Amino acid sequence: MSSSKPASRGSLKARKTAARLFAVQAVYQAIQNKEPPSKLHDEFITYRIGMDLEDTAEGGGQMVAPDQPLFRDILSGVTERWGDLQQIIQPRLKVTNAVEPLLTAILVCGTYELMAHHDIDAPIILSDYINITASFFESSEPKLVNAVLDALSKELRPVN
């Protein structure tokens, strides 16, 4: 891990986006390893902050450090409300087969944030999770994430 740049470098928006990406990656890893996502917080903070991006499409530099309170909150919230989140998401998926674990991680994190973070505008949350999805998938998955999270945002955050 290189430390030529400070790990906290980046705007607040970039750090919040990084927190969402870290959360998706941690939840995915937790699903794969069958462990609670909150157990991965320290590992991600210790080993992933300041990670070099030389092997990525960005062509070098360092990964922006996540907003740690948001990252911690998403992981603990997803861990605590896993069953509730699954019950909310599952009926909105029009697939009969199991959803790919990475897609599950994206939907669970996005749904949790829509439920728990009314202080953040829904379009900001949706945009970040759609962009995260598009960075991993090239087919219809970003449209699926958009459809599911948009429907959930209307249900979980009704306009008065």
C-alpha positions as CSV (number, residue, x, y, z in Angstrom):
1,M,0.0,0.0,0.0
2,S,1.5,3.3,-1.1
3,S,1.1,6.4,1.0
4,S,2.3,9.1,-1.4
5,K,-1.0,11.0,-0.9
6,P,-3.1,11.4,2.3
7,A,-5.8,8.8,2.5
8,S,-8.5,11.3,3.4
9,R,-8.0,13.3,0.2
10,G,-11.2,13.9,-1.7
11,S,-14.4,16.0,-1.4
12,L,-17.1,15.0,1.1
13,K,-19.2,13.7,-1.8
14,A,-16.3,11.6,-3.0
15,R,-15.7,10.2,0.5
16,K,-19.5,9.4,0.8
17,T,-19.4,7.6,-2.5
18,A,-16.2,5.7,-1.4
19,A,-18.1,4.7,1.8
20,R,-20.9,3.2,-0.3
21,L,-18.5,1.4,-2.5
22,F,-16.5,0.0,0.5
23,A,-19.8,-1.0,2.1
24,V,-20.9,-2.9,-1.0
25,Q,-17.6,-4.6,-1.2
26,A,-17.6,-5.5,2.5
27,V,-21.2,-6.9,2.3
28,Y,-20.3,-8.9,-0.8
29,Q,-17.3,-10.4,1.1
30,A,-19.5,-11.1,4.1
31,I,-22.1,-12.9,1.9
32,Q,-19.3,-15.0,0.3
33,N,-17.7,-15.8,3.7
34,K,-21.1,-16.2,5.5
35,E,-20.2,-13.7,8.2
36,P,-21.8,-10.5,9.5
37,P,-20.7,-7.4,7.4
38,S,-19.9,-5.4,10.6
39,K,-17.0,-7.7,11.3
40,L,-15.3,-6.5,8.2
41,H,-15.1,-2.8,9.2
42,D,-11.7,-2.8,10.7
43,E,-10.2,-4.9,7.9
44,F,-11.4,-2.5,5.2
45,I,-10.3,0.6,7.1
46,T,-6.9,-0.9,7.9
47,Y,-6.1,-2.4,4.5
48,R,-8.1,-0.7,1.8
49,I,-7.7,3.0,2.6
50,G,-5.1,4.6,0.4
51,M,-5.0,1.6,-1.8
52,D,-3.2,2.1,-5.1
53,L,-5.5,2.2,-8.2
54,E,-2.7,1.5,-10.7
55,D,-4.3,-1.6,-12.0
56,T,-7.7,0.0,-12.6
57,A,-9.3,1.9,-15.4
58,E,-8.6,5.1,-13.5
59,G,-5.0,4.5,-14.4
60,G,-3.3,5.2,-11.0
61,G,-3.5,7.3,-7.9
62,Q,-5.1,6.3,-4.7
63,M,-8.6,5.3,-3.7
64,V,-10.4,8.1,-1.8
65,A,-10.8,7.3,1.9
66,P,-14.4,6.6,2.7
67,D,-16.5,8.7,5.1
68,Q,-15.9,6.4,8.0
69,P,-19.1,7.2,10.0
70,L,-21.3,6.5,6.9
71,F,-19.3,3.3,6.1
72,R,-19.6,2.1,9.7
73,D,-23.3,2.9,9.8
74,I,-24.1,1.0,6.6
75,L,-22.2,-2.1,7.8
76,S,-23.8,-2.1,11.2
77,G,-27.3,-1.3,9.9
78,V,-27.1,-4.0,7.2
79,T,-25.9,-6.5,9.9
80,E,-28.7,-5.6,12.3
81,R,-31.5,-5.4,9.7
82,W,-30.5,-8.2,7.3
83,G,-33.7,-10.1,7.5
84,D,-35.9,-7.0,7.2
85,L,-33.9,-5.8,4.2
86,Q,-34.2,-9.1,2.4
87,Q,-38.0,-9.1,3.0
88,I,-38.3,-5.6,1.6
89,I,-36.1,-6.3,-1.5
90,Q,-37.2,-9.8,-2.5
91,P,-40.8,-9.1,-3.6
92,R,-39.5,-6.4,-5.9
93,L,-37.3,-8.7,-7.8
94,K,-39.0,-10.3,-10.8
95,V,-36.5,-13.2,-11.0
96,T,-37.1,-16.7,-9.8
97,N,-33.4,-17.6,-9.5
98,A,-31.1,-16.4,-6.7
99,V,-29.7,-12.9,-7.2
100,E,-25.9,-12.7,-7.8
101,P,-24.2,-11.9,-4.4
102,L,-22.7,-8.6,-5.6
103,L,-26.1,-7.4,-6.8
104,T,-27.6,-8.5,-3.5
105,A,-24.9,-6.5,-1.7
106,I,-25.7,-3.4,-3.7
107,L,-29.5,-3.6,-3.2
108,V,-29.1,-4.3,0.5
109,C,-26.8,-1.3,1.1
110,G,-29.0,1.0,-1.0
111,T,-32.2,-0.1,0.7
112,Y,-30.7,0.3,4.2
113,E,-29.6,3.8,3.3
114,L,-33.0,4.8,2.0
115,M,-34.5,3.5,5.2
116,A,-32.0,4.9,7.7
117,H,-30.7,8.1,6.1
118,H,-33.6,10.5,5.5
119,D,-31.0,13.3,5.9
120,I,-29.6,12.3,2.5
121,D,-31.7,13.0,-0.6
122,A,-32.9,9.8,-2.2
123,P,-31.6,10.8,-5.7
124,I,-28.1,11.1,-4.3
125,I,-28.3,7.6,-2.8
126,L,-29.8,6.1,-6.0
127,S,-27.2,7.8,-8.2
128,D,-24.3,6.4,-6.2
129,Y,-25.6,2.8,-6.1
130,I,-26.5,2.9,-9.8
131,N,-23.0,4.1,-10.6
132,I,-21.5,1.4,-8.4
133,T,-23.6,-1.2,-10.2
134,A,-22.5,0.1,-13.6
135,S,-18.9,-0.2,-12.5
136,F,-19.3,-3.9,-12.0
137,F,-22.0,-4.9,-14.5
138,E,-22.4,-4.1,-18.2
139,S,-25.8,-5.5,-18.8
140,S,-29.3,-4.7,-17.4
141,E,-28.2,-4.7,-13.7
142,P,-27.9,-0.9,-13.4
143,K,-31.5,-0.6,-14.7
144,L,-32.6,-3.3,-12.2
145,V,-31.0,-1.4,-9.3
146,N,-32.5,1.8,-10.5
147,A,-36.0,0.3,-10.7
148,V,-35.8,-1.4,-7.3
149,L,-34.3,1.5,-5.4
150,D,-36.5,4.1,-7.0
151,A,-39.6,2.1,-6.1
152,L,-38.4,1.6,-2.6
153,S,-37.5,5.3,-2.2
154,K,-41.1,6.2,-3.0
155,E,-42.4,3.6,-0.6
156,L,-40.0,4.3,2.2
157,R,-40.0,8.0,1.8
158,P,-43.5,9.0,0.9
159,V,-44.0,12.7,0.0
160,N,-46.4,14.4,2.4
